[in-house]
Amino acid sequence: MLFASRFIALIWFLGFANYVASSCLPPQELEALSVVARKLGKREWNFDGVDVDPCTNELPWWDASFKDGKGVMCNFTSPRICHVTRIILKSENLNGSLPKELVGLPFLQVFDVDRNYLNGTLPPEWSSMGFLRKIAVIGNRLTGPIPKEYANITALEELVLEANQFTGNIPGEFGDLPRMRRFQLASNNFTGELSPNLAKITTLEEFRISGNNFTGSIPNFILKWGNITRMEIQGSGLSGPIPSNLTSLTKLTDLRISDLNGNQSDFPNLAISTSWKKVILRKCNIVGELPPFIARLAFNECLLVPWFFWWNCSDLSFNKLTGQIPRNLGGQKGDIYLTGNFLNGTVPQLMEDKGNINLFANSNGNTNGTFYCVNPQCKSNDFYSFYINCGSNQSYGKYEADSASGNFYQGKNWGFSSTGQFWNTDKYGNSNLLQPGNLSISGPKSKLYSTARLSPLSLTYYGFCLRNGNYTVNLHFAEIMFTNDTTYGSNGRRVFDIYIQGNLVEKDFNIENAAGGVNTPITVPYHAFVSDHTLDIRFYWAGKGTTVLPERSVYGPLISAISVIHDSGEDGHQWWNSRTRFSRNSTGDNLEEIARDINVALICTNDVAAERPSMSAVVSILEGNDSVPKLVSGSSISVGKTKPDKVDVAAVDGPGVSMDDPWSGSPTS
C-alpha cells in the first residue's frame, strides 16, 4: 500500500513538472480558469491531462476567426510567464452563472459573455480586479442591482448590461470612475433618479438607458459630458423637458430620446455638429414650430423627429409641432412622415425622385398634396367587417392576404400605415413581414399565426366605408420570434402599446406573457365604436422591451391577424338587404333560398329567448353552411302577405334540424 501511494505521488509530481516546463500559465490561474469554465457551463474546454495549455492562443482555446476573437486569450509578461487577459464567450448558450472565482485571474482585462443563458447576479468580489476594463453580459437572465463596489475598479471603461433583468439604481459612486467610456444599461428594470454625482464622468462617450423605469427629469448635468458621442434615452421612464441648449456637446452625433413623460420641451438646438448620424426625438412633447436651422444641418444617415431626414424617409410624428411645413423640406430626399402633429399649410414641392408625404392622422386636414384618404370607390355603409391575415401572402378563409412590403397599403375597405426603420440590423434586415420556419403552432386556425407583420415604431391598420355603430375587434397574436428553451433566443421581451380609435387599451403589452408562452396563439377582443365610418387600430413601440434578441430588427409591435365585426352580426344586415332586393324579382331556382330567409326570420323571433339562434349561427345558415331548424310554436312574428307565385309558403314548413337536437353553427372570430 505504501509503495502504491508513493508511486501515485511520483506520477503527479512528474505531471506537474511537465506542465510547469511546457506551459506559461501559473497553476493557480489554471485552477481558477477551470472553476470559471465549470460555473459558466463551458464544457468544451478539457482541463484533464498533464499537457493542458490554455495559453496557446490557438484552437481549441482561442478562435481568431471571429470578429473580436472567441475563447480565452493570454498575454506574456516574460518569455515563460503568461496570464489570462481576455475571456470572450459570445452566443454559446452557456447556462451557468457568473463566477466569483474570476478574481483568481488577476490580470483579466475583458470579460464578455453576451447572448447566453446565464443567471444569478453580478458578484461584488469582482471589485478587487484592478485590470478589468470591460464587463459585457448582454442578453442573459441576470438579476439584482449593480454592486456599488464596482466603483473601485479604477480601470473599468465599459459596463455593458443590456437586455437582462437588473434592478435598483445606478450607483452614484460611479461618478468617481476615472476612465468610464461606455454605460450600456438598456432593457432592464432600473429605477430611481440619476445621481448628480454622475456629472463627474467627463470621459463618458456612450450613455444608453432606454427601456427602464427611471424617475425624475432628464438632468441638465448631461451637458457636462463633453466627450459624449452617443446618447439613448428611449422609453426610459424619465420626464421632459429636453435640455434646450446642447451646443456644449460638440462630439454628439447620435441622439435618441423618446416617450418622455411630464413637461413640454422646446425643439433643442442641434446646430452643434455637421456630421450627425442619427437623431430621434419621438413623442417628446415638443411644441412650437420647426426651427430655421433644421434644414441646414448635415446628416450622414438620418434625422428623425421622430425620424426626420432619413436618407430615404423623414418623420416628425407624435409631437405637438405647429405652423406651416417649411418649404425647404422639399429638398430632402425620401418619404416624409408628418403623423400626429398640428401642422398646416401647403405641402412643399417634392423633388422628382422623392416619395410620398404621409399626413395620415394629422390633426389639421387643410394641407394640400399627396396624403392619405379613404377609398373614394366605396360608400360609407358598404362594409360591416374586415379580416386580415397579417404578413401573409395567402388568404385564409375570410382573412385576406396582407403581403405588401412597403410602408403603405390601401385595399377595398382596409389598409395600413407603418412608420419607422430598423437600425443596426442583423439577420432580418428591414423586412416588416415575418414568415419564420420550423414553427410548432397547433390548434384551430394555426395557419393564421405562422406569419405576422412587424413594425419598428408605429403600425396602424384602418378600416373605412364602415357602417357606424359598435364593433368587436379581435386581435390575434402569437410570439413567433422567441424560443421556448434554454438558449438566449428565449430571453427576448417584446413590449408595445395598443390604441383603438385613439384610446390606449393596452400599455406595455407582452404577447408571450398574455398567451402563457411562445408559439401560443391568443385572441384578445376589444369593443370599439365607429361614428365616422372609419376605425383605426394602432400598435406603438414606446422604447420598452429588448431590441437585440435573438437578433436585431425583431423588436416592436407584432400582429398575426385581425378581425373586425359589426355587433349587429357579421354583414348580417347587408346580406339580408341584398337578398331582399334580389328576391323581389326571383322565381323558380331561388324559391328555396327565399323560404330559408323567411324561416330564419321566424325562428329569430321565438318567444323563448333560449331557443333563438346566435347571430353567428344565423349567418352560418344564411351562407348555406348549416340547415334551417324546424319552426317551433309560439313565434310572435306576422309574416304578412306574399304572392303565391313568388313564395311557396309550404316550403317554410319543410325539413330542417329539430330544435331538440344539438344546435350547431359556424363560430365567428
Secondary structure as UniProt FT lines:
FT   HELIX           2..22
FT   HELIX           27..40
FT   HELIX           54..56
FT   TURN            59..61
FT   STRAND          62..63
FT   TURN            64..65
FT   TURN            67..68
FT   STRAND          70..78
FT   TURN            79..80
FT   STRAND          81..88
FT   HELIX           100..104
FT   TURN            106..107
FT   STRAND          110..112
FT   STRAND          119..120
FT   HELIX           124..128
FT   TURN            130..131
FT   STRAND          134..136
FT   TURN            138..139
FT   STRAND          141..144
FT   HELIX           148..152
FT   TURN            154..155
FT   STRAND          158..160
FT   STRAND          165..168
FT   HELIX           172..176
FT   STRAND          182..184
FT   STRAND          189..192
FT   HELIX           196..200
FT   TURN            202..203
FT   STRAND          206..208
FT   STRAND          213..214
FT   HELIX           220..224
FT   TURN            226..227
FT   STRAND          230..234
FT   STRAND          239..240
FT   TURN            247..248
FT   TURN            250..251
FT   STRAND          254..258
FT   STRAND          261..262
FT   TURN            271..272
FT   STRAND          278..282
FT   STRAND          286..288
FT   HELIX           292..296
FT   STRAND          313..315
FT   TURN            317..318
FT   STRAND          320..324
FT   HELIX           327..331
FT   STRAND          335..337
FT   TURN            339..340
FT   STRAND          342..344
FT   TURN            352..353
FT   STRAND          357..358
FT   TURN            360..361
FT   TURN            376..377
FT   TURN            380..381
FT   STRAND          385..390
FT   TURN            397..398
FT   STRAND          399..402
FT   STRAND          408..410
FT   STRAND          414..419
FT   TURN            427..430
FT   STRAND          433..434
FT   TURN            444..445
FT   HELIX           446..449
FT   STRAND          452..454
FT   STRAND          458..463
FT   STRAND          469..477
FT   HELIX           488..490
FT   STRAND          496..500
FT   TURN            501..502
FT   STRAND          503..509
FT   HELIX           511..515
FT   TURN            518..519
FT   STRAND          522..530
FT   STRAND          535..540
FT   TURN            552..553
FT   STRAND          558..559
FT   STRAND          561..566
FT   TURN            567..568
FT   TURN            570..571
FT   HELIX           572..583
FT   TURN            584..585
FT   HELIX           588..590
FT   HELIX           591..603
FT   TURN            604..605
FT   HELIX           609..611
FT   HELIX           615..622
FT   TURN            623..624
FT   TURN            633..634
FT   TURN            644..646
FT   HELIX           649..653
FT   TURN            659..660
//
